[in-house]
Amino acid sequence: MSATGPQQKFMYGGRTNFRMVLWIRIMITVIASGSIAAAAYYYHQEGLTWIFAFFAGFSILGVAGIVESFSCYIRLEDTEIVFRETFGRTAIPKNDIMKVTWEAGCGVSLLLRGGTWVKVPDLGHNSQGLTNSIRSWLKDV
């Protein structure tokens, strides 16, 4: 079936899935691994000390960061935009979005029909590029 056929409803040809950028994932993984290694080293060398407790706590935060970096996404689907964050999932119907905008320091935001602003999760992407992708997706009927 051609992309211009009557059965093809979703014509937007750009990116539809946005995940945490790779360099941030790598950085979080390296820091968490280093913290785990340091905690193991200090536990075996000195036992239960405050240095071990510091690295153990930092390791827990690092593992939580890894889970978050690999589970969060923004997905542009046929009829809705979906945000997946660590503790929740938000789906906003395409028809409810009036406007998408971004400003320096604020990130990408959506204006809904009721006048409510919704902040799009920051996954490390260029705000202007993400805004343009969402605008293009919104124009596609």
C-alpha positions as CSV (number, residue, x, y, z in Angstrom):
1,M,0.0,0.0,0.0
2,S,1.4,3.4,-0.9
3,A,1.9,6.1,1.7
4,T,-0.6,8.3,-0.1
5,G,-3.3,5.7,-0.2
6,P,-6.7,6.2,1.6
7,Q,-5.9,3.6,4.3
8,Q,-2.7,5.4,5.4
9,K,-3.9,7.8,8.2
10,F,-0.6,8.7,9.8
11,M,1.5,10.5,7.2
12,Y,4.2,12.2,9.4
13,G,7.5,10.9,8.1
14,G,9.8,12.2,10.8
15,R,10.8,10.7,14.1
16,T,8.1,9.3,16.2
17,N,10.0,7.9,19.2
18,F,12.2,10.1,21.4
19,R,14.3,8.5,24.2
20,M,17.0,9.8,26.5
21,V,20.0,10.8,24.4
22,L,22.8,8.2,24.3
23,W,25.5,10.2,25.8
24,I,23.4,10.8,29.0
25,R,22.6,7.1,29.2
26,I,26.3,6.2,29.0
27,M,27.3,8.9,31.5
28,I,24.7,7.7,34.0
29,T,25.8,4.0,33.5
30,V,29.5,4.8,34.0
31,I,28.9,6.9,37.1
32,A,26.6,4.2,38.6
33,S,29.1,1.5,37.8
34,G,32.0,3.5,39.3
35,S,29.9,4.0,42.5
36,I,29.1,0.3,42.8
37,A,32.8,-0.6,42.3
38,A,33.9,2.0,44.9
39,A,31.3,0.7,47.4
40,A,32.5,-2.9,46.9
41,Y,36.1,-1.8,47.2
42,Y,35.6,0.1,50.4
43,Y,33.4,-2.6,51.9
44,H,36.1,-5.3,51.3
45,Q,39.0,-3.0,52.4
46,E,37.6,-1.2,55.4
47,G,34.2,-2.7,56.2
48,L,31.2,-0.6,57.1
49,T,32.5,2.9,57.1
50,W,31.0,6.3,56.2
51,I,32.8,6.1,52.8
52,F,31.2,2.8,52.0
53,A,27.8,4.2,53.0
54,F,28.3,7.2,50.8
55,F,29.2,5.1,47.7
56,A,26.4,2.6,48.5
57,G,23.8,5.4,48.6
58,F,25.2,6.9,45.4
59,S,25.0,3.4,43.8
60,I,21.3,3.2,44.6
61,L,20.7,6.6,43.1
62,G,22.8,5.5,40.1
63,V,20.8,2.4,39.5
64,A,17.6,4.5,39.8
65,G,19.0,6.9,37.2
66,I,19.8,4.0,34.9
67,V,16.2,2.7,35.2
68,E,14.8,6.1,34.5
69,S,17.1,6.8,31.5
70,F,16.1,3.6,29.8
71,S,12.4,3.7,30.6
72,C,11.4,7.3,29.8
73,Y,10.3,8.2,26.3
74,I,8.1,10.5,24.2
75,R,6.1,8.8,21.5
76,L,4.1,10.5,18.7
77,E,1.4,8.0,17.8
78,D,-1.5,8.3,15.3
79,T,-4.0,10.0,17.6
80,E,-2.0,11.0,20.7
81,I,1.3,12.0,22.1
82,V,2.5,9.7,25.0
83,F,5.0,10.6,27.7
84,R,6.5,7.8,29.7
85,E,8.3,8.8,32.9
86,T,9.6,6.8,35.8
87,F,6.4,6.8,37.8
88,G,3.7,7.4,35.2
89,R,2.4,7.6,31.7
90,T,0.6,10.5,30.2
91,A,-1.3,10.3,26.9
92,I,-2.7,13.5,25.4
93,P,-5.0,13.2,22.3
94,K,-3.8,15.0,19.3
95,N,-7.1,17.0,19.0
96,D,-6.6,18.5,22.5
97,I,-3.3,20.2,21.6
98,M,-3.7,23.7,20.4
99,K,-0.1,24.8,20.4
100,V,3.5,23.6,21.1
101,T,6.2,26.0,22.1
102,W,9.6,26.2,23.7
103,E,11.7,28.8,25.5
104,A,15.2,28.8,26.8
105,G,15.4,27.3,30.2
106,C,11.8,26.1,30.1
107,G,11.9,23.3,27.5
108,V,9.0,22.2,25.4
109,S,5.4,22.9,26.5
110,L,2.0,22.0,25.1
111,L,-1.0,24.3,25.3
112,L,-4.2,22.2,25.6
113,R,-7.8,23.3,24.6
114,G,-8.8,24.0,28.2
115,G,-5.9,26.6,28.5
116,T,-3.7,24.2,30.5
117,W,0.0,24.1,29.8
118,V,1.7,20.7,30.0
119,K,5.5,20.4,30.1
120,V,7.0,17.8,27.9
121,P,9.7,15.7,29.7
122,D,13.2,16.7,29.0
123,L,15.2,13.8,27.5
124,G,18.2,15.8,26.5
125,H,17.1,16.6,23.0
126,N,17.3,20.0,21.4
127,S,14.1,21.8,22.4
128,Q,13.6,23.5,19.1
129,G,14.1,20.3,17.2
130,L,11.6,18.5,19.4
131,T,9.1,21.3,19.1
132,N,9.4,21.3,15.3
133,S,8.8,17.5,15.2
134,I,5.7,17.9,17.3
135,R,4.5,20.8,15.2
136,S,4.9,18.8,12.0
137,W,3.1,15.8,13.6
138,L,0.2,18.1,14.7
139,K,-0.2,19.5,11.1
140,D,-0.5,15.9,9.8
141,V,-4.2,15.1,9.6
